[in-house]
Amino acid sequence: MSFLNNFTLAHISPELSNTPYYPDFVHDQLTIVETTVININATHFKAYEETKELYNHLCVYPMEIVPLMDRLMTEWVTTTMHDIQQNLAAQIKVLTLLGIRIYAVGPNSVDHQLIF
């Protein structure tokens, strides 16, 4: 969960913001946009030292990794954002993974998940 607490856009380019990106982004998605689907840019995993290997695993095993990310996001939200309802179930939507866009990863949508 270090990634969610510490990733900044400065990890991508030094001239960008050095403020943690995901705490405010996720909070805004949940409270302002009112969605539990959280978009995560996979290039952020590549740019953050501790999650470079996660990026590689996502490329190879997206069906196995994304549900784990859903659970971790839900746990992170419920432990760090006390103004969010406690029975929330967050869902991760991974974007820009090797030029592949992954949409609603779920057992019933296997043939619609990867667009090359």
NORURLIN-V772383 format. One line per field, one symbol per residue. burial: # if it has 9 or more other C-alpha atoms within 8 Angstrom, else .. A space follows every 10 residues. Layout:
burial->???
This chain:
burial->..###.#### ##.......# ###..##### #....###.# ########.. ##..#.###. .#..###.## ####.###.. #..#...#.# #######..# ###.#...#. ..##..
